[in-house]
Amino acid sequence: MMDAKYLTPKQIVEELDKYIIGQQEAKRNVAIALRNRWRRMNTRSDIQGEIVPNNILMIGATGVGKTEIARRLAKLADAPFVKVEASKFTEVGYVGRDVESMVRDLVEQSVNMVKARKKEEVKEKAAQAVEDVILDALIPPLRTQQPSRTTGFSTQSETTSADIPTSDVELNERTRSHFREKIRNGELEDRKIEINIKGNGGSNVGMIGAGMMDEVSMMNLQEMLNGMMPKKSKKRKVTVAEARRILLDEEAAKLIDMDEVKEEAIHRAENAGIIFIDEIDKIASGSRKGGGGPDVSREGVQRDLLPIVEGSTVNTKHGVIKTDHVLFIAAGAFHISKPSDLIPELQGRFPIRVELNNLTKEDFIQILREPKNALTKQYQALFDAEGVEITFAEDAIDEIANTAFAINTEIENIGARRLHTVMSKLLNEFLFDVPDKIGPNARIVINAAMVREKLSGLIKNKDLSEYIL
């Protein structure tokens, strides 16, 4: 995939089209928001800090693609991404998490992304170091120790190759070279060796002082104690293959400068981070009036969210982050409440409002056929793992879409998620029979008649309580 910073808004929409059907207005807005980040980073330095992101509020029923658009956008941009549910936050001291935790999660995600990239960069060097450790465990290098000599007041102990017969040294080196080739060729993967594995040497702070300090202070105290405790190591007997996997992380970590990782991670989180706040309608006051009750808490959550979205400084265990240029995408169904029920200050921080359309039967047909991750393709991959080929006739796809749309219309509209229910009901019997009754090289063809037969119970039973997600 092309680097996202060079993608035009049109190209970003084309990439999103590969996974999400319809919702063109929402795709256009997030594409502009993503491109604007590149534009800001390439503006004159004196105005760069003044350009704030246009946060987006997505309005639409469940299952129409709100979360998927945000998630795919972050993946496309290779940006730190965190999804949170607004209903999980409440006023600090009541119940739930404090709102700053979503920013700390974003930084943590950013650190993990940068660390993974750095590990990939040093992978070759780390692999060489691991190979040396494994070789030393299989064939230790030949060393002899010269008897200690006392000279004056000092005792000297020397180890030199001169102390070893040349023939033994050469034989040892030839054997090591031979085994190195075997390691590289994968001939010794099942051979057991003994290696030293470093432990963290730390202890958990647990509940000590938990009520007297915040989350960041607890994390910093834990990190400080872990740094003070001696690093313990223990011997383990493992296969060469397992040793390579265990040691690769250790050796890569030695080659990475964690201060540099944290600095870069915070920069990426500040300038490319995306926080998706779902169910924001759940903290709107709605049409209920009054001076107390749950609405007080809902408004309190909104006021707690406000400074984070406006732009503030948050302490994390990796450093301080400013949220001024983090892109916030909020979403909600707004069935009971409406966007105007949010406090005016928070409404003003989401200037771009996009209403997503409910999915039609034609959308369901496209969702089953076109996306790279279409459900039909997912089930074909599952059956293919068992050596069974499954195909869906055109009339079968139409019937599946029609059934899902009908259930959404009659019972409760849960959008594209209804297709998961319908496909599961349709194919569960086949999935159970493979491979016991349906062996490898078998071919299953799903047609409309089969769909109607398998899903007849869903259509007849108007309650459908068992199948509503």
C-alpha positions in Angstrom: 0.0 0.0 0.0 1.2 3.5 -0.9 2.5 5.6 2.0 -0.6 7.4 3.5 1.1 10.8 3.6 1.3 10.8 -0.2 -2.3 9.7 -0.7 -4.7 12.3 -2.0 -8.2 12.5 -0.5 -9.6 10.7 -3.5 -7.0 7.9 -3.1 -7.8 7.6 0.6 -11.5 7.1 -0.3 -10.6 4.5 -2.9 -8.7 2.6 -0.2 -11.6 2.8 2.2 -13.9 1.6 -0.5 -12.1 -1.7 -0.5 -13.5 -2.5 2.9 -16.5 -0.3 3.5 -19.6 -0.1 1.3 -21.3 3.2 0.8 -21.1 6.1 3.3 -19.3 8.3 0.8 -19.8 11.6 2.8 -18.2 10.1 5.9 -15.3 8.7 3.8 -14.8 12.1 2.1 -14.6 13.9 5.5 -12.2 11.5 7.1 -10.0 11.6 4.0 -9.8 15.4 4.1 -9.0 15.2 7.9 -6.2 12.7 7.2 -4.7 14.8 4.3 -5.0 17.9 6.4 -2.5 16.4 8.8 0.1 16.1 6.1 -0.8 19.6 4.9 -0.3 21.0 8.4 3.1 19.4 8.8 4.2 21.0 5.6 3.0 24.5 6.3 5.1 27.5 7.4 6.4 26.9 10.9 4.9 30.1 12.4 1.4 29.0 11.6 1.8 25.2 11.9 1.0 25.2 15.6 -2.2 27.2 15.1 -3.9 24.8 12.7 -6.2 22.5 14.7 -7.8 19.4 13.4 -11.5 19.5 12.5 -12.9 16.8 14.8 -15.7 14.7 13.3 -19.1 13.6 14.8 -20.6 10.6 13.0 -24.3 10.1 13.5 -25.8 6.7 12.5 -27.4 3.5 13.7 -25.3 0.6 14.9 -23.6 -1.5 12.2 -23.5 1.1 9.4 -19.7 1.4 9.5 -18.8 4.2 11.9 -16.1 2.3 13.8 -14.8 0.5 10.7 -14.2 3.8 8.9 -12.1 5.2 11.8 -10.2 1.9 12.3 -9.4 1.6 8.6 -8.3 5.2 8.4 -5.9 4.7 11.3 -4.5 1.6 9.7 -4.1 3.4 6.4 -2.3 6.2 8.0 -0.2 3.8 10.2 -1.3 6.1 13.1 -1.8 5.3 16.8 -5.5 4.5 17.3 -7.6 4.1 20.4 -11.3 3.3 20.5 -13.1 4.1 23.8 -16.8 4.1 24.8 -18.0 7.4 26.3 -20.3 5.5 28.6 -17.3 3.9 30.4 -16.2 7.3 31.6 -17.9 9.0 34.6 -16.9 11.7 36.9 -13.7 10.9 38.8 -14.5 9.5 42.2 -17.8 8.0 41.2 -17.3 4.9 39.0 -15.5 4.0 35.8 -12.2 5.4 34.3 -11.0 9.0 34.2 -11.0 10.5 30.7 -7.2 11.0 30.6 -6.8 7.2 30.5 -7.7 7.3 26.7 -4.8 9.6 26.1 -2.5 7.3 28.1 -3.7 4.4 26.1 -3.0 6.3 22.9 0.6 6.9 24.0 1.0 3.2 25.0 -0.2 2.2 21.5 2.2 4.6 19.9 5.1 3.3 22.0 4.3 -0.3 20.9 4.1 0.8 17.2 7.4 2.6 17.3 9.1 -0.2 19.3 7.8 -2.8 16.8 9.2 -0.8 13.9 12.6 -0.3 15.6 12.7 -4.1 16.4 12.2 -4.7 12.7 15.1 -2.4 11.8 17.5 -4.2 14.2 16.1 -7.7 13.4 19.1 -8.7 11.4 21.6 -7.7 14.0 19.5 -9.3 16.8 19.3 -12.5 14.8 23.0 -12.6 14.5 23.4 -12.2 18.2 20.9 -14.9 18.9 22.7 -17.2 16.5 25.9 -16.7 18.6 24.1 -17.4 21.9 22.6 -20.6 20.5 26.0 -21.7 19.0 27.7 -21.1 22.4 25.1 -23.2 24.1 25.6 -26.1 21.6 29.4 -25.9 21.2 31.0 -23.6 23.8 34.2 -21.9 22.5 37.3 -23.5 23.7 38.9 -21.6 26.6 41.5 -22.6 29.1 42.7 -20.6 32.1 46.3 -20.2 32.8 47.2 -21.0 36.5 47.2 -17.7 38.5 50.6 -16.0 39.0 51.3 -13.8 42.0 53.4 -10.8 41.2 54.2 -8.4 44.0 50.9 -7.6 45.6 48.6 -8.5 42.7 47.2 -11.8 41.4 46.8 -12.0 37.7 44.6 -14.5 35.8 45.0 -14.6 32.1 43.2 -16.5 29.3 45.0 -16.6 26.0 44.8 -18.8 22.9 48.5 -19.5 23.4 47.5 -21.7 26.4 45.5 -24.0 24.1 47.0 -26.4 21.7 46.5 -25.1 18.1 45.0 -28.3 16.9 42.3 -28.2 19.6 41.5 -24.5 18.8 41.2 -25.3 15.1 39.0 -28.3 15.7 36.8 -26.3 18.0 36.4 -23.5 15.4 35.7 -26.0 12.5 33.0 -27.7 14.7 31.5 -24.4 15.5 31.4 -23.4 11.8 29.8 -26.7 10.9 27.1 -26.2 13.6 26.6 -22.6 12.6 25.7 -23.8 9.1 23.3 -26.3 10.6 21.6 -23.6 12.7 21.2 -21.4 9.6 19.8 -24.3 7.6 17.3 -25.1 10.3 18.6 -28.6 10.9 18.8 -28.3 14.7 15.4 -26.7 15.4 14.3 -29.6 17.7 17.6 -29.9 19.5 17.3 -29.1 23.3 19.7 -26.5 24.7 20.0 -24.7 28.0 19.8 -20.9 28.0 19.6 -18.1 30.5 16.4 -16.1 30.4 16.3 -12.7 32.1 13.3 -12.0 34.4 12.0 -8.6 35.2 13.2 -8.8 38.8 10.3 -6.5 39.8 7.4 -6.8 42.2 3.9 -5.6 41.8 3.1 -2.5 43.9 -0.4 -4.0 44.4 -2.7 -2.0 46.6 -0.1 -0.2 48.6 -1.1 3.5 48.7 -3.5 2.9 45.8 -6.1 5.2 47.3 -3.6 8.0 47.7 -2.1 8.3 44.3 -3.3 8.5 40.7 -2.7 6.0 37.9 0.4 7.7 36.5 2.0 8.0 39.9 1.3 4.3 40.5 2.9 3.4 37.1 5.9 5.5 37.7 6.4 4.0 41.2 6.1 0.5 39.8 8.7 1.4 37.0 11.1 2.9 39.6 10.9 -0.1 41.9 11.4 -2.5 38.9 14.5 -0.4 38.0 15.9 -0.7 41.5 15.4 -4.4 41.8 18.2 -6.7 40.5 17.4 -8.4 37.2 17.2 -12.1 37.9 17.9 -14.8 35.3 17.0 -18.4 35.3 18.1 -21.4 33.2 15.6 -23.1 30.9 16.0 -26.1 28.7 14.2 -25.3 25.4 14.5 -26.3 21.7 16.6 -24.2 19.4 13.5 -22.9 17.7 12.0 -21.8 21.0 15.3 -20.3 22.1 15.4 -18.2 19.0 12.0 -16.8 19.6 12.7 -16.0 23.3 16.1 -14.6 22.7 15.2 -12.5 19.6 13.1 -10.1 21.8 15.8 -9.9 24.4 18.6 -9.1 21.9 16.4 -6.7 19.9 15.6 -4.8 23.2 19.3 -4.4 23.9 19.8 -2.7 20.5 16.9 -0.2 20.9 17.2 3.2 22.6 14.0 3.4 24.7 14.4 7.1 25.3 14.4 7.6 21.5 11.4 5.3 21.2 9.4 7.3 23.8 10.3 10.6 22.3 9.2 9.5 18.8 6.1 7.8 20.1 4.9 10.9 21.9 5.5 13.0 18.7 3.5 10.5 16.7 0.7 10.4 19.2 0.5 14.2 19.3 0.6 14.7 15.5 -0.9 11.6 14.1 -2.9 10.0 16.9 -6.7 9.2 16.4 -9.1 8.7 19.3 -12.4 7.3 18.4 -15.1 8.0 21.1 -18.0 5.7 20.5 -21.5 5.9 22.1 -21.2 9.6 22.7 -25.0 9.8 22.6 -25.1 7.9 25.8 -23.6 10.8 27.7 -26.0 13.4 26.1 -28.8 14.6 28.4 -31.6 13.7 26.0 -35.0 15.0 26.4 -35.2 14.4 30.1 -35.3 17.5 32.2 -34.6 18.0 35.9 -31.9 18.9 38.4 -30.6 15.6 39.4 -30.3 11.9 38.6 -28.1 10.4 35.8 -28.1 13.5 33.7 -25.8 15.2 36.2 -23.3 12.5 35.8 -23.6 12.6 32.0 -22.9 16.3 31.8 -20.0 15.8 34.2 -18.5 13.3 31.8 -18.9 15.8 28.9 -17.2 18.5 31.0 -14.3 16.1 31.8 -14.0 15.3 28.1 -14.0 18.9 27.0 -10.4 19.9 28.0 -9.0 16.8 26.4 -10.7 17.5 23.1 -9.9 21.2 23.3 -6.3 20.5 23.8 -4.5 19.9 27.1 -1.4 18.4 28.6 -1.6 14.9 30.0 1.0 13.1 32.1 1.8 9.5 31.0 4.5 7.1 32.2 6.3 7.7 28.9 6.3 11.5 29.2 4.0 14.5 28.7 1.7 14.7 25.7 -0.3 17.6 24.3 -3.7 16.7 22.8 -4.0 19.9 20.7 -3.5 18.1 17.4 -4.9 14.7 18.2 -7.8 13.9 15.8 -11.0 13.0 17.7 -13.8 11.1 15.9 -17.0 10.7 18.0 -19.9 8.5 17.0 -23.4 7.7 18.2 -26.8 6.5 17.1 -28.6 9.4 18.7 -31.9 7.5 18.8 -33.2 9.0 22.1 -31.0 12.1 22.3 -29.7 14.4 19.6 -26.3 16.1 19.0 -27.8 19.4 20.3 -28.3 17.7 23.7 -24.5 17.7 24.2 -23.2 20.8 26.0 -22.5 23.6 23.6 -18.8 23.7 24.3 -18.4 20.1 23.4 -20.6 20.5 20.3 -18.2 23.2 19.1 -15.3 20.9 19.3 -16.8 18.6 16.7 -17.5 21.0 13.8 -17.8 18.4 11.1 -21.0 16.4 11.4 -21.7 13.4 9.1 -24.9 11.4 9.0 -24.4 7.8 7.9 -27.2 6.1 6.0 -29.0 3.0 7.0 -28.0 0.0 4.9 -30.3 -1.2 2.2 -30.7 -4.7 0.7 -28.5 -3.6 -2.2 -25.8 -2.5 0.3 -26.0 -6.0 1.9 -25.4 -7.6 -1.5 -22.4 -5.4 -2.1 -21.0 -6.1 1.5 -21.3 -9.9 0.8 -19.5 -9.6 -2.6 -17.1 -6.8 -2.9 -14.9 -5.9 0.2 -11.6 -7.6 0.7 -12.8 -9.0 4.0 -16.3 -9.9 2.8 -18.0 -12.5 5.0 -18.3 -14.9 2.0 -14.5 -14.7 1.5 -13.9 -15.3 5.2 -16.0 -18.4 5.3 -14.4 -19.6 2.0 -11.0 -19.3 3.8 -12.2 -21.2 6.8 -13.5 -24.1 4.7 -10.4 -24.0 2.5 -8.3 -24.7 5.7 -10.1 -28.1 5.8 -9.5 -28.7 2.1 -13.2 -28.1 1.3 -14.4 -25.7 -1.4 -17.5 -23.6 -0.8 -19.1 -21.4 -3.4 -22.1 -19.0 -3.2 -24.4 -18.7 -6.1 -25.7 -15.3 -7.1 -29.2 -16.1 -6.1 -28.0 -17.3 -2.7 -26.3 -14.0 -2.0 -29.5 -12.1 -2.9 -31.5 -14.4 -0.6 -29.0 -13.9 2.3 -29.1 -10.1 1.9 -32.9 -10.2 1.6 -33.2 -12.2 4.8 -30.8 -10.0 6.8 -32.6 -6.8 5.6 -36.0 -8.3 6.5 -35.0 -9.2 10.0 -33.4 -5.7 10.6 -36.7 -4.1 9.4 -39.0 -6.3 11.4 -37.1 -6.7 14.7 -34.2 -4.4 15.4 -31.8 -2.7 13.0 -28.3 -3.7 13.8 -26.9 -3.0 10.4 -24.3 -5.2 8.8 -23.8 -7.2 12.0 -27.0 -8.9 11.1 -25.2 -10.7 8.3 -22.9 -12.4 10.8 -26.1 -13.9 12.5 -27.6 -15.0 9.2 -24.3 -16.5 7.8 -23.6 -18.3 11.0 -27.1 -19.9 11.1 -26.7 -20.8 7.4 -23.3 -22.5 7.6 -23.0 -23.8 11.2 -24.2 -27.3 10.2 -21.6 -27.6 7.5 -18.9 -26.3 9.8 -19.8 -28.9 12.4 -19.7 -31.8 9.8 -16.3 -30.8 8.5 -14.1 -32.9 8.5 -16.0 -35.8 10.1 -18.8 -36.2 7.5 -17.6 -33.8 4.8 -14.0 -34.8 4.0 -11.2 -32.9 2.1 -11.7 -32.2 -1.6 -15.5 -31.9 -1.1 -17.4 -29.1 -2.8 -20.3 -27.3 -1.3 -22.5 -25.0 -3.4 -24.9 -22.7 -1.6 -28.0 -21.7 -3.6 -31.2 -19.8 -2.9 -33.2 -22.9 -2.1 -30.7 -24.0 0.5 -30.7 -20.5 2.1 -34.5 -20.5 2.3 -34.5 -24.0 3.9 -31.8 -23.2 6.4 -33.1 -19.8 7.4 -36.8 -20.6 7.4 -36.8 -20.7 11.2 -35.4 -17.2 11.4 -38.1 -15.8 9.2 -41.0 -17.6 10.9 -40.0 -16.8 14.5 -40.8 -13.1 15.0 -39.3 -13.0 18.5 -35.8 -14.1 17.3 -34.5 -13.4 20.8 -31.9 -16.1 20.3 -30.4 -14.5 17.3 -30.5 -10.8 18.1 -26.9 -9.6 18.9 
